[in-house]
Amino acid sequence: MAAAVLGLSLFVRLFQIDLAPFDIDQVHLLVRAAHFAQTGEIPLVGGSTFSVGVNIPPLITAILALPLLFTHSPVAVAAFQGVLDALAAAFVYAAVHQLATPFAAAAAGVSYAILPAAALNARWVSNGALVPFLCAMALWALIGFLRTGRAGQFALGFLAIGLAAELHLTAAIFLLVLLAAAAIRWPDLRAAPLALVSALLALTLAPYAYFQFSHGYPDLKAAGSFLGAPKQASPEALGVVASVIGGDIHARFSSAPLDIVGWVVLGLLLIGLIAAFAKGQPASALLVLWLVLPVAASIRHSEAVAPHYFLDVFPAIAVLTGLGIASLPLPPLRLAVLGLLVGLRLWQWVGFQSELAAGDLPSDYYVARPFSADYDPFLRYSPPYGVPLRYTQQATKLALDSSQGRPVYIGPRAGFEEVFRFLSQGGVAAVALRSNYSSVLPKPGALLLIDDTANGSALPEYRLESPVGEISGGTKKPIYSLVRLGESSLNVQPLEAEFGGGVRLAGVSVPPLAAGQPSQLRLEWQLGQAPAPQLSRIHLFAHVVDATGKVWSSSEDPPVFLGAQWQAGDGLLSDVDLALAPDAPIGGYWLELGLYDDNGSRLPVLSGGDQVRVGPLKVRGRPLAQAAPPRAVFGAGEIGLSAVEVSGEDVVLTWSALSKPPADYTVFVHALDAEGNLIAQHDGVPADGSYPTSLWDSGETVRDKHHLSASLAGAGKLEIGLYTKPDLQRLAVSTGGDAFQWTLS
């Protein structure tokens, strides 16, 4: 029977194993493991962090390096994990065999073999993939110790829990179970096996301990921050663990709501929980603790409770489900329930793998939670799966065959180029299309490999000129497309600002600006050389300023070149977020752009200065008070002059836009003496050039200051008007002539 359980578990985990999901997280783990396998250089940490910010110890690197000693294939790594997790079903079988009937043991082993969360977790290359296997081993060993008192089994349980905690911190909770077992049968403990296990665990943790010592114990600080974070109590963990227990193959390892079958499985587990509790034995109480402790520890939490917090309870779920099936009243009923569950899960599993093989990759959508008004227990929920490894391997081969050593740009998903570098062992010169702050604009003719599951239509700035090949499943829906690029199509205002080092600001696109509202600028750069390390430390500043130079916006000053992987001659497109001050008045402004280094020193613009000015631009903000009725109207009823204020050599005009002006007009203010001689003047675009009339809207009031060229002593009147350029044609005035006369007192 144990062999049948193991065979079923192996089938589920290895069936079409190359359809396992594979992404950047897997590459980060495997790159470090491959380096260890090839060089023997002992890693200090595992290359990633737990969600609480603590570094993962290097045990995962050593484990993943084992298959990589013989092959570079991530399929082999996924299969290696699958085989080890299949053995967990055998440990579950053996654990229950010590407590109950052979049928109960078989039902428990089979329940683990077909548990959807366990099957998917086993194929996902991650630090948590082997936690259920180690916990199943620990469960078997500790049950055996409580029943027989064999010290070696206690030591094995200690080793398995210690290793599981190195892979995922949540398994450390079972040290309490270990202590409880030791307290119950402490006379049976022996120093030698415990010393050996302690030495083995210390050996696996030695590189990690050295890392902490040499780096100032960063994980102690991260753990302290997590433990000190405010906690809240909620039953969220109950819903998540219920989804892990009863979720189907399509829902996978996620906090999905239960379907009708899931509720049946959950009911069977509760029956098994009652049966275990009713036995009144320490070994059966251990089963209850194994499920209850992690859930209870998650009731108070400082972050969202995720399904992967419960990797360590998978064996207990299977054990209690098996005991629940075995507790049903009639043998035929028990056999029928077990058979139906196996048949249903296998049908779902094969069907799901067939969908993936056909290229029908699921995407997320809303689904109601249990007990909500629109909850449907018969609705199948299928969260995102990612791209199966099979298709990414095929895309890697397509890129290798087509590129002939030339760069292949990978997008739109950022970071996915690392996947292709790993799969091709460096054979594909993969270049990221996008980084955190920018997108590369490759030269025409370059190859772009599009991840169509991320939606190639999300690349409007690129012209996809000619297809080279595509990867798809049986549905013929593209999963990857390799295309040749044409000339980029950008809607930007051309600029010419050379900053040196081959970096040139070639264009900018400014969206409508409004006070208190976020806006996003788009900048086009032309790059004459490959990325230099110092460019990653260069920040962009973008300020919206008024005519006096006052800044009315804020920006994070992003390092726009950080992580960008352009080739010499490529362009770069960067999007910069701006936040306009909520009290910015309506009017004309300028956008000032420039670069500065880590020391705050601005980079010079080769044509002069240290910034580029774009504008004038309109900001829709706090309006000015409504002006008085106009004293004079200019043009075809376009602009009214409502007030004139004189202070020394400054003249402030208050204009009213009676309709939207169709053109840019220049304002003239001329001071004349009693004989009509010109003694001072100022001609210019309103608001010191920052607010041309073409930006005005109907009904708007504009204050316009002009500083005259000389003292107004001896002046008797002002002539005020508007004219066009370059023909110097003045607008007619409703008071007569082409200038409004203002008498000075």
LINVENMO-V971094 format. One record per residue. N is the residue number from 1. RES is the residue in one small letter. NEAR is the number of other ideal C-beta (glycine too) atoms within 8 Angstrom. D_LAST is the distance of its C-alpha to the last C-alpha in Angstrom with 2 decimals. Layout:
# LINVENMO-V971094
N_RES_NEAR_D_LAST, N_RES_NEAR_D_LAST
This chain:
# LINVENMO-V971094
1_m_9_112.06, 2_a_9_109.88, 3_a_6_110.18, 4_a_8_109.06, 5_v_15_105.99, 6_l_13_105.15, 7_g_8_105.71, 8_l_13_103.40, 9_s_17_100.70, 10_l_11_101.05, 11_f_8_100.83, 12_v_13_97.62, 13_r_14_95.90, 14_l_10_97.15, 15_f_9_96.95, 16_q_7_94.57, 17_i_12_93.26, 18_d_10_91.09, 19_l_10_88.83, 20_a_12_87.65, 21_p_11_83.86, 22_f_13_82.63, 23_d_10_79.15, 24_i_9_77.25, 25_d_8_78.50, 26_q_13_82.07, 27_v_12_81.31, 28_h_11_79.83, 29_l_17_83.11, 30_l_14_85.39, 31_v_11_83.79, 32_r_12_84.52, 33_a_15_88.00, 34_a_12_88.82, 35_h_10_87.79, 36_f_14_90.07, 37_a_10_92.91, 38_q_6_92.63, 39_t_6_92.08, 40_g_5_93.44, 41_e_6_90.30, 42_i_7_90.00, 43_p_12_86.59, 44_l_8_85.00, 45_v_11_83.20, 46_g_14_83.50, 47_g_10_80.32, 48_s_9_78.41, 49_t_7_77.39, 50_f_9_78.19, 51_s_6_75.40, 52_v_8_74.87, 53_g_9_74.01, 54_v_11_77.41, 55_n_12_79.09, 56_i_14_82.22, 57_p_12_85.31, 58_p_14_87.05, 59_l_11_90.02, 60_i_14_88.53, 61_t_14_88.30, 62_a_11_91.98, 63_i_9_93.04, 64_l_13_91.16, 65_a_12_92.49, 66_l_9_96.05, 67_p_11_95.93, 68_l_13_93.66, 69_l_6_96.53, 70_f_5_98.26, 71_t_6_95.53, 72_h_5_91.80, 73_s_6_91.68, 74_p_12_89.47, 75_v_11_91.82, 76_a_10_94.56, 77_v_13_92.34, 78_a_15_91.60, 79_a_11_95.34, 80_f_10_96.20, 81_q_13_93.96, 82_g_14_95.44, 83_v_11_98.99, 84_l_11_98.26, 85_d_16_96.55, 86_a_16_99.53, 87_l_12_101.69, 88_a_18_99.65, 89_a_17_101.30, 90_a_13_104.66, 91_f_14_103.61, 92_v_19_102.45, 93_y_15_105.83, 94_a_11_107.65, 95_a_15_105.60, 96_v_15_106.47, 97_h_9_110.05, 98_q_10_110.46, 99_l_13_109.41, 100_a_8_110.45, 101_t_6_112.49, 102_p_7_112.53, 103_f_8_110.81, 104_a_14_107.95, 105_a_15_107.69, 106_a_13_107.62, 107_a_15_105.04, 108_a_17_102.79, 109_g_20_103.20, 110_v_15_102.53, 111_s_16_99.47, 112_y_17_98.01, 113_a_13_98.97, 114_i_14_97.03, 115_l_11_94.13, 116_p_15_91.11, 117_a_12_88.87, 118_a_13_91.63, 119_a_14_92.43, 120_l_11_88.83, 121_n_16_88.16, 122_a_14_91.26, 123_r_13_89.99, 124_w_12_86.51, 125_v_13_86.57, 126_s_9_84.91, 127_n_10_85.61, 128_g_10_86.56, 129_a_12_89.04, 130_l_12_92.09, 131_v_13_91.16, 132_p_15_93.17, 133_f_12_96.20, 134_l_14_96.15, 135_c_21_95.64, 136_a_17_98.56, 137_m_13_100.68, 138_a_14_99.63, 139_l_18_100.36, 140_w_13_103.83, 141_a_13_104.56, 142_l_15_103.49, 143_i_14_105.37, 144_g_11_108.40, 145_f_16_108.00, 146_l_12_107.75, 147_r_9_110.87, 148_t_6_113.01, 149_g_7_111.55, 150_r_9_111.58, 151_a_12_109.42, 152_g_7_108.76, 153_q_12_107.04, 154_f_19_104.74, 155_a_13_103.89, 156_l_12_103.19, 157_g_16_100.88, 158_f_11_99.07, 159_l_11_98.68, 160_a_13_97.43, 161_i_17_94.83, 162_g_10_93.66, 163_l_12_93.26, 164_a_16_91.51, 165_a_12_89.00, 166_e_12_88.25, 167_l_14_87.47, 168_h_13_85.47, 169_l_8_84.52, 170_t_11_85.26, 171_a_15_89.00, 172_a_8_88.88, 173_i_11_89.10, 174_f_15_92.79, 175_l_9_93.57, 176_l_9_93.79, 177_v_14_96.48, 178_l_13_98.22, 179_l_8_98.24, 180_a_10_99.55, 181_a_15_102.38, 182_a_10_103.19, 183_a_6_103.35, 184_i_8_105.74, 185_r_11_108.19, 186_w_7_107.40, 187_p_4_111.11, 188_d_10_111.26, 189_l_10_108.48, 190_r_8_109.55, 191_a_6_107.75, 192_a_6_108.69, 193_p_11_107.02, 194_l_13_103.92, 195_a_8_103.68, 196_l_9_104.06, 197_v_13_101.30, 198_s_8_99.01, 199_a_8_99.63, 200_l_9_98.90, 201_l_12_95.59, 202_a_8_94.65, 203_l_7_95.45, 204_t_12_93.18, 205_l_10_90.36, 206_a_8_90.84, 207_p_12_88.34, 208_y_12_85.77, 209_a_8_86.39, 210_y_9_85.95, 211_f_11_82.64, 212_q_11_81.42, 213_f_7_82.59, 214_s_5_81.10, 215_h_7_77.71, 216_g_3_77.09, 217_y_8_78.44, 218_p_9_75.56, 219_d_10_77.49, 220_l_8_77.96, 221_k_8_74.20, 222_a_11_73.81, 223_a_10_76.61, 224_g_8_75.10, 225_s_9_71.74, 226_f_11_73.55, 227_l_6_75.71, 228_g_5_72.77, 229_a_8_70.61, 230_p_4_70.20, 231_k_7_73.01, 232_q_7_73.19, 233_a_5_76.32, 234_s_7_76.83, 235_p_6_79.78, 236_e_10_78.29, 237_a_13_81.22, 238_l_8_83.69, 239_g_11_82.11, 240_v_15_81.95, 241_v_12_85.55, 242_a_11_86.68, 243_s_16_85.09, 244_v_14_86.93, 245_i_12_90.19, 246_g_14_90.06, 247_g_14_87.64, 248_d_12_89.15, 249_i_12_89.28, 250_h_10_86.18, 251_a_14_84.13, 252_r_13_85.41, 253_f_11_84.33, 254_s_10_81.23, 255_s_8_80.17, 256_a_11_81.07, 257_p_11_82.10, 258_l_13_85.82, 259_d_14_87.56, 260_i_8_90.69, 261_v_10_92.94, 262_g_14_90.72, 263_w_11_91.24, 264_v_9_95.01, 265_v_12_94.94, 266_l_12_92.92, 267_g_9_95.49, 268_l_12_98.33, 269_l_13_96.66, 270_l_9_96.32, 271_i_12_100.03, 272_g_17_100.81, 273_l_12_98.68, 274_i_9_100.69, 275_a_12_103.95, 276_a_13_103.13, 277_f_10_102.13, 278_a_6_105.29, 279_k_8_107.54, 280_g_6_106.71, 281_q_8_107.42, 282_p_8_105.27, 283_a_11_105.18, 284_s_12_103.93, 285_a_11_101.40, 286_l_15_100.07, 287_l_16_99.21, 288_v_11_97.17, 289_l_11_95.31, 290_w_14_94.62, 291_l_13_92.59, 292_v_8_91.12, 293_l_12_89.89, 294_p_14_87.30, 295_v_13_85.98, 296_a_7_85.78, 297_a_8_84.00, 298_s_13_81.30, 299_i_10_80.59, 300_r_6_78.04, 301_h_12_75.82, 302_s_7_72.43, 303_e_6_72.13, 304_a_5_73.34, 305_v_10_77.15, 306_a_8_78.33, 307_p_11_81.76, 308_h_9_82.66, 309_y_11_82.78, 310_f_14_86.12, 311_l_14_87.96, 312_d_14_90.46, 313_v_14_91.54, 314_f_18_92.70, 315_p_16_96.35, 316_a_12_96.31, 317_i_15_94.89, 318_a_16_97.80, 319_v_16_100.37, 320_l_14_99.31, 321_t_16_99.03, 322_g_19_102.56, 323_l_18_103.85, 324_g_16_102.20, 325_i_16_103.95, 326_a_14_107.24, 327_s_9_106.84, 328_l_10_106.84, 329_p_3_109.94, 330_l_6_111.98, 331_p_5_112.77, 332_p_6_112.22, 333_l_9_108.81, 334_r_13_107.91, 335_l_8_109.02, 336_a_8_107.20, 337_v_11_103.90, 338_l_11_104.13, 339_g_8_105.11, 340_l_8_102.29, 341_l_14_99.71, 342_v_11_101.08, 343_g_8_101.22, 344_l_9_97.71, 345_r_12_96.14, 346_l_10_98.02, 347_w_8_97.02, 348_q_12_93.39, 349_w_14_93.64, 350_v_9_95.27, 351_g_9_92.92, 352_f_10_89.83, 353_q_11_91.12, 354_s_8_91.90, 355_e_9_88.32, 356_l_14_87.06, 357_a_11_89.61, 358_a_9_88.33, 359_g_13_84.77, 360_d_9_83.63, 361_l_11_81.42, 362_p_10_80.01, 363_s_6_76.35, 364_d_5_74.88, 365_y_4_73.94, 366_y_3_73.33, 367_v_8_76.37, 368_a_10_76.59, 369_r_8_78.01, 370_p_8_81.12, 371_f_4_80.70, 372_s_7_77.40, 373_a_4_77.29, 374_d_5_77.47, 375_y_10_80.02, 376_d_6_82.82, 377_p_10_85.82, 378_f_5_87.06, 379_l_8_83.91, 380_r_7_84.38, 381_y_11_81.61, 382_s_8_81.29, 383_p_10_78.58, 384_p_6_77.57, 385_y_10_80.40, 386_g_9_78.90, 387_v_13_80.55, 388_p_14_84.33, 389_l_14_85.70, 390_r_9_87.82, 391_y_13_84.89, 392_t_14_83.02, 393_q_11_86.20, 394_q_10_86.49, 395_a_14_82.87, 396_t_12_83.53, 397_k_8_86.48, 398_l_14_84.42, 399_a_16_81.74, 400_l_10_84.42, 401_d_6_86.15, 402_s_11_82.99, 403_s_12_80.88, 404_q_4_83.43, 405_g_4_81.74, 406_r_8_78.19, 407_p_11_75.53, 408_v_16_75.39, 409_y_14_72.14, 410_i_14_72.69, 411_g_15_70.30, 412_p_12_68.44, 413_r_9_69.85, 414_a_10_68.76, 415_g_7_71.66, 416_f_13_74.36, 417_e_11_74.98, 418_e_12_76.92, 419_v_12_79.37, 420_f_17_80.18, 421_r_10_80.53, 422_f_12_83.02, 423_l_11_85.03, 424_s_12_85.28, 425_q_6_86.00, 426_g_5_83.22, 427_g_5_84.38, 428_v_13_81.16, 429_a_8_78.13, 430_a_13_76.02, 431_v_14_72.25, 432_a_16_69.98, 433_l_12_67.54, 434_r_10_65.27, 435_s_11_64.47, 436_n_7_62.39, 437_y_13_59.07, 438_s_15_59.81, 439_s_11_61.90, 440_v_16_63.61, 441_l_12_63.08, 442_p_14_66.43, 443_k_8_66.96, 444_p_8_68.21, 445_g_5_71.95, 446_a_11_72.09, 447_l_15_74.29, 448_l_16_72.81, 449_l_15_75.11, 450_i_14_73.48, 451_d_14_74.56, 452_d_11_74.47, 453_t_9_75.02, 454_a_9_71.50, 455_n_7_70.35, 456_g_12_69.84, 457_s_5_67.18, 458_a_7_64.96, 459_l_10_64.48, 460_p_6_62.00, 461_e_9_60.65, 462_y_10_64.12, 463_r_8_65.90, 464_l_13_69.57, 465_e_8_71.15, 466_s_6_74.92, 467_p_9_77.23, 468_v_9_79.86, 469_g_8_81.69, 470_e_9_81.40, 471_i_11_83.23, 472_s_9_84.03, 473_g_12_86.72, 474_g_6_88.85, 475_t_8_85.91, 476_k_7_84.49, 477_k_9_81.08, 478_p_10_79.63, 479_i_15_79.50, 480_y_16_78.54, 481_s_12_77.37, 482_l_16_77.36, 483_v_12_75.00, 484_r_12_73.66, 485_l_16_69.90, 486_g_8_67.81, 487_e_5_64.29, 488_s_10_61.90, 489_s_8_59.46, 490_l_10_56.09, 491_n_4_52.78, 492_v_11_50.53, 493_q_8_47.56, 494_p_6_49.04, 495_l_10_48.05, 496_e_8_49.43, 497_a_10_49.37, 498_e_9_52.43, 499_f_12_53.07, 500_g_8_56.33, 501_g_7_59.84, 502_g_8_59.89, 503_v_14_57.25, 504_r_12_54.61, 505_l_14_51.99, 506_a_11_52.38, 507_g_11_50.45, 508_v_14_48.55, 509_s_11_48.21, 510_v_10_45.41, 511_p_7_45.84, 512_p_6_43.04, 513_l_14_41.23, 514_a_10_40.36, 515_a_15_39.24, 516_g_8_42.26, 517_q_7_44.71, 518_p_7_47.17, 519_s_13_47.10, 520_q_9_49.58, 521_l_14_48.81, 522_r_11_51.51, 523_l_16_51.89, 524_e_14_54.33, 525_w_14_55.86, 526_q_9_58.22, 527_l_13_60.83, 528_g_8_62.77, 529_q_7_65.37, 530_a_6_67.33, 531_p_9_65.92, 532_a_7_65.79, 533_p_6_66.22, 534_q_7_62.96, 535_l_10_60.98, 536_s_10_62.09, 537_r_10_60.06, 538_i_13_56.80, 539_h_11_54.10, 540_l_14_51.27, 541_f_12_47.78, 542_a_13_45.35, 543_h_9_41.83, 544_v_16_39.03, 545_v_11_35.74, 546_d_11_32.08, 547_a_10_29.56, 548_t_5_29.37, 549_g_6_33.18, 550_k_6_33.81, 551_v_7_37.23, 552_w_12_37.52, 553_s_11_41.23, 554_s_5_44.65, 555_s_12_47.89, 556_e_4_51.37, 557_d_8_51.19, 558_p_12_54.63, 559_p_10_57.14, 560_v_15_57.11, 561_f_12_60.03, 562_l_11_62.29, 563_g_9_65.54, 564_a_13_64.61, 565_q_10_67.68, 566_w_12_66.41, 567_q_10_68.44, 568_a_9_67.15, 569_g_6_65.07, 570_d_11_64.30, 571_g_13_60.89, 572_l_16_59.63, 573_l_14_57.52, 574_s_13_55.84, 575_d_10_54.05, 576_v_14_51.53, 577_d_10_50.27, 578_l_14_46.61, 579_a_9_45.24, 580_l_17_41.54, 581_a_10_39.86, 582_p_6_39.67, 583_d_7_36.04, 584_a_13_34.78, 585_p_10_31.70, 586_i_11_31.94, 587_g_12_30.71, 588_g_15_31.80, 589_y_16_34.01, 590_w_13_36.41, 591_l_14_40.12, 592_e_13_41.37, 593_l_14_45.15, 594_g_12_47.49, 595_l_11_50.79, 596_y_11_51.86, 597_d_11_55.26, 598_d_4_56.92, 599_n_4_55.35, 600_g_6_51.82, 601_s_6_51.41, 602_r_9_49.58, 603_l_12_51.40, 604_p_8_49.64, 605_v_13_48.82, 606_l_7_50.61, 607_s_7_47.71, 608_g_4_45.52, 609_g_6_44.03, 610_d_7_45.66, 611_q_10_44.24, 612_v_10_43.63, 613_r_8_40.37, 614_v_12_40.64, 615_g_9_37.84, 616_p_12_35.29, 617_l_13_36.84, 618_k_12_35.66, 619_v_16_36.34, 620_r_8_36.51, 621_g_13_35.40, 622_r_8_33.30, 623_p_8_30.75, 624_l_10_27.07, 625_a_5_25.96, 626_q_4_25.74, 627_a_12_22.32, 628_a_6_20.64, 629_p_5_21.57, 630_p_11_20.13, 631_r_10_17.28, 632_a_10_19.20, 633_v_12_22.75, 634_f_15_24.11, 635_g_11_27.67, 636_a_3_30.45, 637_g_6_28.75, 638_e_12_28.75, 639_i_16_25.34, 640_g_13_22.37, 641_l_16_18.79, 642_s_12_17.95, 643_a_9_14.84, 644_v_12_12.24, 645_e_8_11.45, 646_v_10_9.98, 647_s_5_11.85, 648_g_5_12.58, 649_e_8_14.25, 650_d_10_14.97, 651_v_12_13.73, 652_v_12_15.71, 653_l_15_16.60, 654_t_15_18.73, 655_w_15_21.38, 656_s_14_24.14, 657_a_16_27.47, 658_l_10_28.65, 659_s_7_31.87, 660_k_7_33.26, 661_p_13_31.81, 662_p_5_34.79, 663_a_7_33.62, 664_d_10_31.56, 665_y_14_28.22, 666_t_11_26.04, 667_v_14_22.27, 668_f_13_20.12, 669_v_14_16.50, 670_h_11_15.67, 671_a_14_12.77, 672_l_12_13.06, 673_d_9_12.41, 674_a_4_12.45, 675_e_4_16.17, 676_g_5_16.01, 677_n_6_17.48, 678_l_7_17.38, 679_i_10_16.34, 680_a_13_16.45, 681_q_10_17.84, 682_h_11_19.85, 683_d_7_22.50, 684_g_9_24.72, 685_v_12_26.56, 686_p_13_24.72, 687_a_13_25.01, 688_d_7_25.91, 689_g_9_28.71, 690_s_14_30.35, 691_y_14_29.53, 692_p_11_30.06, 693_t_12_29.45, 694_s_8_33.23, 695_l_10_33.60, 696_w_13_31.31, 697_d_7_33.10, 698_s_8_32.33, 699_g_5_30.37, 700_e_10_28.96, 701_t_13_25.47, 702_v_14_24.26, 703_r_10_21.54, 704_d_12_20.86, 705_k_10_19.32, 706_h_12_18.60, 707_h_6_18.50, 708_l_13_17.17, 709_s_5_19.51, 710_a_8_17.55, 711_s_5_14.69, 712_l_13_11.19, 713_a_4_11.16, 714_g_6_10.91, 715_a_12_9.50, 716_g_8_7.63, 717_k_10_8.47, 718_l_14_10.90, 719_e_12_14.36, 720_i_13_16.18, 721_g_13_19.86, 722_l_12_23.41, 723_y_11_26.49, 724_t_10_30.14, 725_k_7_32.25, 726_p_3_34.19, 727_d_5_33.64, 728_l_7_29.79, 729_q_6_29.70, 730_r_9_26.29, 731_l_14_26.25, 732_a_8_25.47, 733_v_13_22.44, 734_s_7_22.99, 735_t_8_20.03, 736_g_4_21.88, 737_g_6_22.51, 738_d_7_22.48, 739_a_11_18.83, 740_f_12_16.05, 741_q_8_12.84, 742_w_9_9.55, 743_t_6_6.46, 744_l_10_3.77, 745_s_2_0.00
